[in-house]
Amino acid sequence: MKIMRSFSAQIPESAARECAVTFLTQAGYKRQFDSGNYLRFRRGSTIGVLINFNPRRWQCEVNIHIMPNERSSEIHVEAEISTDPTEKRFAEELLTAEFSSLEAAIITNEFKTFDISELKKKIKSHVYRIGGIFTSFMFFIILGIVVGLFASIDLDISILGASVFGAGVLLLMFTIFMVLWRRQK
């Protein structure tokens, strides 16, 4: 997912560059190879996306292009973050807050990093909900199979009838699962 933002600051390019480097370093980014007026930073890893509740460990690349304009600077920030599609809103919230803090740091020279404790709680809650929905779905698959087997044994109906009955229970549970899953996105 890519997010872009542009703003101007009434400071020279060198001061804007220094503020951007200081802010992003404090936010956990590591500086990569720079070229010309471009600053490149990276944070996190691809594995961090899969196993971590901390969005600052998700793989993110930030490119900043600073263009001098007499006594001011035009700053263009572009970030690309790797995240699960269901967690896109959390990544967008994080980067939007970080970009606002970066803009404030460059314009006012006040360095305040975004507190992610509330965002971490939201992500944990989201992951636990998805885990609960998946566990419920697996439970109902097993329940459908068991109901089908008991129906064939206890009610003395054919295996085909028991299979249809079990499949009906599974179809009902699958529908409920899909409704719950869609609400997560």
N, C-alpha and C positions, 0 to 999 in steps of 0.2 A: 504494500500500500504506500502510495506517495502522497506527501503533503508539502505544499509550497506556500511561501509567504514572502512578501516584499515590504520594505519600509525604508525610510530615509532618516538620517541622523545628522545633526548639525555639528559634527566632529570630523576631523580629518581621517583619511583612510587608515593610517597607521594606528590611531587610537581605537577606531572601530575594530580593526583586526585584533589588537591586543585584548579588548574587552570580550570579543567572541571567543578567543582562545582560552582566556581565563574562565569564562562562564562554562563553556562546554567541558573543559577539564574538570571543573568542580562537579559537573553533572555526571561524571563517570565516562566520558568519551576519551578515546585515545586518538591523538593526532596522526594522520596518515600523510602520505606524500602530497605536498602542496605544489601548485603550478600557477605562476602568475598571480592574479588576484583571486584565485580559488583556494579555499581552505577545505580540507577533507578530514572528517572525523568518523570514527567507528566505535560502536559499543555493543557488547553482548555476543551471542553466538546462535547458530541454528538450533543447537540442542537446548538452549535456554528458552526457546519458544515452546518446546514440547514438554519440558519438565519443571518449569519454574513459574511461581506465582508472582515473581517480581518483574514488572514490565521493563525495568532498567537492564535486565539480563537478556531481553529479546534482542535479536540482531537488528541493528539500526545503523544506517549510514547517512551522514549529514554532509552536504556540500554547501558552502557559503561563498557567494560571489560578491565581492565588495568593489564597487566602481566609484572612484573619486569624482567629485563634482565641485570644483573650486574649494570652498571651506566646509563642504558637507560630503556625505557619502550615501550612496544608494546600496542597500544590502538586500540580496536575494538569497533566501534560505530554502533548501530543498532537502527533504528527508525521505528515506525509503526504509520502512520497517517491515520485517517478516513476522507475521503473526497468523494464528489460526483464524479462518474467516468468521467464526463465532465470537472472536475476541477483538474484532476490528474496532468496535466502538471504544474499547479501553485504550487501544493504541492511539486512536485519534484524540482521545481526551488527554493522554499523556503528552503527545507531541504538541497539541494546541497550547497546553499550559506551559510547556518548556519553551515554545517559540515566543509566547507572551513575556515570559521571564527573560529570555535572551534579548528581546527588543527593549525591555525596561533596563536591562544591564547596559546595553550599548548607548541608549539615549540618556539615562540618568546616572549611569555608573554605580548603580546599586545591584549587588549580586545576591539574589534570593533564589534558591533552587526550589522546585516544586516538591511539596510533601506528598509522597505517594502512599502513605499508610491507608487512607480511605480507598484509594484505587486498588490496592492489594486485597483489601477486604471484599470489594466488589468482585474481583477476579476469582478469589477463593470460593465465594458463594456461587458464582456462575459455574465453576468447574464441579463443585459438589452437586449442584442441581442436575447437570448433564450426567454425572456419574449415577445419581439416583434414578434418573429416567432410564438410563441404559440397564441398570440392575433390575428395575421393574420390568422392563421389556424381556430380559432373560428369564425372570421368574415366571412371566406369563407364557413364554414358550414352553418351559418345563411343565407348567400347569396344564396347558393345552394338550401336551403329549400324555400326561398322566390321566387327565379326564377322558381322553380318547381310549386309553387302555382299560380304565375301569369301566367305561361304558360298554366295551366289547366283552368284558368278563362278567360284570354284574347284571347288565341288562340283556344279556344274551342276544346282542345284535351283531351283525356281521362286522368283519374288520373294515370293510368299505364304509359302512355307516358310522363306525367309531372314528374312522379317519376324517370323514366329512364333519362330524361333530367337533373333533379336535381342531380341524382347520378353521371352522367357524369361530371358535374361541380365539384362535390365533389371529384371525382377520380383525376381530373386534379389538383385541389388544394392540395390534399393529396400528389401527386407526387412532386409538387413544395415544399411542406413542408418537405418531406423526404430528398430532395436534400439539402435544406438549413440546416436541422438538422445534416446531415452527415458532412457538412463542419464545424460545430461547434466542432466536436470531433477531 
